[in-house]
């Protein structure tokens, strides 16, 4: 008679691993990185390399010497955090400030909670908001995209599309320019097409599902559309809000973070609706022109509550 082997779950194995997921997301960000290099030149490379190297170094040092753990920098999570942090920064940000942001993102946003899989907030966004509060002038000084340039700190600066929408000045870039990336902003928010290519890649590889990004897009479109129809002079069109700022970057690459987003499909939809509404409210009525980072972090904090009350029916459960 054969023996019955009893073991804890999970009882199935998958070829998907943390490095596969992390490097898959990194690959999806490469089109946007290429566009940013094209428009902002050497500044993009300096900011990105500094951010990635700093995040990897801080994670190694914290795990090795503070937590006395085996460093796990080979899993790609620190590289991804550094890349996403860089994508939320202007291309002329001084190196010292980038290093401070990376230290906060890894040390406070990630390792203070116990490391990968235990952080409550998206580390890259935590670093970005910390820098925005600490260095508001440097974080809101945006270089004008003029093609590949060797200028770094001394690059010519100008207003972003969101600043124009918020303060009702200047000529808003054409829709085509916003799609291609011919507008000021942080490294990862200038080309909607490049971000959508990355989105398609993530869906094709089944790294993420469509529920969170599409729900955010739909929520912003509907609620901004209501405001626009009520007063088209005071409020910009929903299309402009979808293409401007970090909405697409946040919706596709940061709101979908496995650790900080809900587990169930219904929970993901509720989470995404919350992000969309908060973003519209902050952009139109808050003191900051951009609200995506704050919206994601707020809903990151709500995620444990969503997981508690909105979860799938357990196998065999009778209600």
Secondary structure, DSSP 8 states (H G I E B T S, - for coil): --------S--S--S--HHHHHHHHHHHHHHHHHHHHHHHTHHHHHHHHHHHHHHHHHHHHIIIIIS-----GGGSHHHHHHHHHHHTS-TT--HHHHHHHHHHHHHTTTGGGTSTTT-SS-HHHHHHHHHHHH-HHHHT-EE---SS-S-STT--EE--HHHHHHHT-S----HHHHHHT-S-S-TTSS-HHHHHHHHHHHHHTTSS-SHHHHHHHHHHHHHHHHHHHH-TTTS--HHHHHHSTTHHHIIIIITT-TTTS-SSHHHHHHHHHHHHHHHHHHHHHSSSS--HHHHHHHHHHHHHHHHHHS----TT---
